[in-house]
Amino acid sequence: MAAISTRKLSEFVGAEILDVDVDRLLNDDDLPSACLEALEEYGVLLFRELHIDDHAQVAFCRKMGELVRSPNFAIPEVIEISFDPANPNAKYYSSNDHWHFDGAMDEIPAKAAALTARVVADKGGETEFASTYAAYDALSDEEKERFADLRVVHTFETIQRRSHPEPTAEQLADWESWPVREHPLVWEHRSGRRSLVFGSAASHIVGMDKEEGRELLADLERRATAPDRVLRHSWSVGDTVMWDNLGLLHRAAPFDRTKPRRMHRTTLVGDEAIK
């Protein structure tokens, strides 16, 4: 396995990769597996000012697994995250500043993602990460037992209403076209690790009074995303960040959405259902 040098970025999540440039990224055939192992350990990997282009980003990520493709973009494996009106996905990004994981409504969520900064905000627009593995580990033994069999309903409408509390009929019809998913609150991964499954898509807990369930979910989120448990990355142009989507929540910090901020994301197809 390729040896990589790292520097921890916080107590609970994140490491900077210190000895990888674009040439090594593309030509060290052992590097993808080393990065996957580092993702399992640290959750987030920062390649500071790597300045990788879209084709190189796709080439490297493809060595780690199958990639999500979107026909809406010139390079289908690269999705633009921006509020540019020309971006066909921009209407769905308004709630990105709430804690979430990608693919809550998918049958199998994305495995991981890589995000490269092309244009950064003058102020704000940082990305924050919090470990849902650490969130589970921090539970008391009584809570672990009590939460073991709870199930949570996730909906796309729940996400979008955070930013659009008075939706149009067209928005409602769009949101309702998305599938509804029921996930366990506690996910036992095939690795044997356990994480909590919640975030902005979580609507309510099955069999529990809705307000009581929502209060519990909100409490778990507050605890998991306390300032000392969060990695906050301030972007520079050319930074690339990879994260383990199966054991993390993330969100974008607020910024002026009328000003440019453009990120290019490549996403690894998931291979493990939540159960």
Sequence and secondary structure as in RCSB ss.txt:
>XXXX:A:sequence
MAAISTRKLSEFVGAEILDVDVDRLLNDDDLPSACLEALEEYGVLLFRELHIDDHAQVAFCRKMGELVRSPNFAI
PEVIEISFDPANPNAKYYSSNDHWHFDGAMDEIPAKAAALTARVVADKGGETEFASTYAAYDALSDEEKERFADL
RVVHTFETIQRRSHPEPTAEQLADWESWPVREHPLVWEHRSGRRSLVFGSAASHIVGMDKEEGRELLADLERRAT
APDRVLRHSWSVGDTVMWDNLGLLHRAAPFDRTKPRRMHRTTLVGDEAIK
>XXXX:A:secstr
     EEE SSSS EEE S  HHHHHH TTHHHHHHHHHHHHSEEEETT    HHHHHHHHHTTS B   TTSSS
TT EEES  TT TTGGG TTTTS B TTTTSSS   EEEEEEEE  SSB  EEEEEHHHHHHTS HHHHHHHTT 
EEEE HHHHHHTT SS  HHHHHHHHTS  EEEESEEE TTS EEE  STTEEEETTS HHHHHHHHHHHHHHHT
 GGGEEEE   TT EEEEETTSEEEEE  B TTS  EEEEEEE       
